[in-house]
Amino acid sequence: MSQLQKAIEQSIETFRGLAPLEEPLTRAANLVLKSLTSGHKLLICGNGGSASDATHLATEYLCRFREDRRPYPAISLTANGEYMTAVCNDYHADDIFARQIWGLGIKGDVLIAFTTSGKSKNVLRALKEAKRRGLETICFLGRDGGFTKGMAAIDILVTGSVTARIQEAHKLLMHALCEMVEEKLPKQ
């Protein structure tokens, strides 16, 4: 079997396992919709490839996903390199998201976090800070959820052992989340 065929087969197997996530994804969509339609914002974070997913998801809300509509406030906490290097220098890399939530987050906002391993200390700290500040929380997890499982109000857990397949599934799920929310968002 070629490498491409193997990747396709792994992806198919991973995607078939996503059906049980409809319930938590629907709850996540309702949470995002409630927050955005009540004048609040999304704060989104992740590391590595998940950092790209965080920025991608923020863009889908701040620009648009499918339909022409007004922008909704969504901030990728991974998009400010100057800030992140300052925190790593002056504090610790584990604080890069939590400090932003402390500075930007208010009750009614939603934190959406991505961690493929479930073992990102900076994501864990972000979830704890969000809870402390009264934000709602959603976490896209992979593998067995690691020590982050259960820390968010809503876990969206993609089981499996191949990071690339988990990230592909996270992308499908975040696009489905966008579809579920965007169809109900006011256009103006």
ABEGO torsion letter per residue (X at the ends): XBAAAAAAAAAAAAAAAAAAAAAAAAAAAAAAAAAAAAGBBBBBBEBEAAAAAAAAAAAAAABBAABBBBBBBBBBAAABAAAAAAAAAABBAAAAAAAAAAAABBBGBBBBBBBAAGABAAAAAAAAAAAAAGBBBBBBBBEAGEAABGABABBBBBBEABAAAAAAAAAAAAAAAAAAAAAABBAX
